[in-house]
């Protein structure tokens, strides 16, 4: 374990020997690092045994929290590590739906490039295209669904 990882775990009240232990709001160390944009901690956490498929109490994985933060490199690293890109949370929403509904056009484009499915529907039967809150998101998703 790196000194940086140990300091991070202690700072956020995580046990040093349980890489997937939920902390505040059900976030694991990997989720907390993703939410804070700590790309530097992703590989050390994975080496420590953190699992990318773990979900918080809302049904979100670390990729969701990385999308909240918005760092492209962090999103790419988590997907490369095997984090399910199309994980649907407790409302049936995927990361692509989340970033589309929040007008994060650049993240819509990154997720589409990485293979996110624009045809998934949430529990209300809406796709990311239906939820698009900006013209940029709408255009990107229209291009993706036209193919």
N, C-alpha and C positions, 0 to 999 in steps of 0.2 A: 504494500500500500504506500502510495506516495505521501509525502508530508502535506501536500496541498489537499489531497483527498481526505486524509485524516482530519485536517483542520476544518474542512467543509462539513464532514459528518458530525464532528463535535459541535461546531457552531450552530447547526440546525437540529441538534438533539437526536441524531440517529445513532443507534448502536454500531460499533465498529465491526462487529462480526455477523451482521444480518443485512446483506446488500439490498434486500427487497422489503425491509421493514417499513411499514407506513408511518409517516409522521403527521404533522399538522395537515388537516384537510385530506387525509388519506394519501398524500403524496409520498412516493418512495424517493430515495436519494437521486435516482436517475430522473425522475419527474421533476424534482425540485431543481436539479442542475439545468434541465431543459428549460424550465420556466424562467430561470435567471439568465439564460443564455451562456451558460458555462461550458462551451465546447471543449475547453481544456480538461474537463472532468469526465467526459463521456467515455473515452477509452480506458482510463483508470477504473471507472465504475464497472465497465463491462469485464475488465480483467479481474476485478474483485468478485465477480459473480452476479452482478445485476442482470436481470432478465428483461428483454425488451417487450415481451408480451404481457407483462403485468399491467393491470388496470386499477385506477383509483375508484372511489365509491360512486363516481358518476359514469363509470364505464369508459374513461379516457386513458390513453396510454401516454408515454413520454412524448410521442410525436405531436399530440394535441397541445401539450405545454410548450413545445418548441414552436408550434405555429402561433401560439399566443405571444411568444417573445418576438418571433419574426426573423430570426437569423437563418439565412439560406444555407450556410455551411453546416449549421447544426441540424437542420432538417435533412439535408443530404446524408450526413453521417449516420443519423438514426435509421433512415431508410436502408442505407448500405449495410447496417448492422442487423437488418432483418425485422425492424419494427413494422408491424402490419400497417400499411398505408391507408387501407380502407376500413379500419376499425370503426364500427359505429357505436356511439355511446348510448346511454340509457334512453335517449330520445330518438335514436336511430340516425343521428347526424354523424357524418364523417368529417375528417379534417378539411377536406375540400369544401364541403358545405359550410363549415365554420368560417373559413377564410373568405369564401365568396359572399356570405351574408354580412361580413364585416368590411367589405370593399378592399380587401388586400390583394390587388391584382397581381403583383409580383409573386406572391405566394401561391395564388391560383396557378400561375404559369409554371412555377417550380414543381408543384405537386402533379400537375398534368404531365410534365416532362418525365417525372419519376414513375409515372404509371398509375396515378390515382384514377379511379373509375368515375367518370362524370355522369354515368347513368344510374348510379345508386339512388335509392329513394329512402327518405326518412319515414317515420311512422305516420306522418301526415301526407305521405305520397308525393313529396316534393324532392326535386333534385337540386344540385348545386346551381344549375342554371335558373331554376325557379326562385332560388334564394338570392341571386346576384343583387348586390346593393350598389353597384357602380357600373358605369358604361364599360370600363376596362375589363371587369370580371365577366360581364355579359358577353363581350366580344371574344374573350379567350375561351369561354365555355361553348359559345356557338361554334367557333372553329373546331374545337375538340369533338363536339357531338355531330358535326357535319361529315366527319370521315367515317 
